[in-house]
Amino acid sequence: MADNKNDFVEQAKEELTGMAKEGMHHPGTKPVLTGAAVGAIAGAVLPVVTWPVGLAIGAGWMFYKRLRP
């Protein structure tokens, strides 16, 4: 189990590094930004969540789904 956790962390590090270096040319950047935008809109519409929280949740969810489809 601990090996899976370390593997996930390594994949996340690798993905974030690639996104930072390649920018919009990286295949993971656009889905994560789309998730952030959808989350921000949902956060602006919903009375319980603010748009920054929605943005973070949307981006985090898409990033997670990128690593674990």
N, C-alpha and C positions, 0 to 999 in steps of 0.2 A: 504494500500500500504506500509506503513512504517513497518507493521508487517512482510510482505514478505521479506523486506530488512534485518530486524533483523534476521529472520529465515535463510536466505541465509548466513549471516555472522556467525551465530552459526554453521550451517552445515559445512562451510568452516573451521572454527576453529577446530571442532571435527575431520574432515577428515585430516587436517594437523597434528594434535596431534597424531592421530592414525598412520599416515604414519611415523612420526618421532619416535614413540615408537616401532613400529613393523618392520620398515624397509622394506625389500623386501617381507616379509611375509604378508604385508597388501595388500588387493586386489586392491587398487588404485595406488600403487607405480609403477608397471610395465607399465600401460597405460600412466601415466604422463611422465615417463622416455622415453618411446617410442615417445611420442609427442615432447619431448625436442630434441631427436635425429633427428627426421624428420625435425623439425624446423631449427636445426643447419645446416643440409645438405642443406635445401632450402636456408638458409641465405648465405651459402658458394657459392652456384651456382648463385643466383640472384645478379645482380650488384647493386641493390638499397639498399639491406638489408645486414648487416653484420651477421656473424654466431652467436654472442652472442644475438643479437636482435631476430634472428630466433629461437634460443633456448628458450628464455624467452616467445616468443609468442606461440611456440608449446606447451611448458609445461603449460602455462596459459590456452590455449584453451582446452587441454585435461583435466585439472583440472576442468574447468568450465563445460565441457561436462560430467564429472563424477558426478557433483552435480546436473546438469540440463540436463538430457538426451534428 
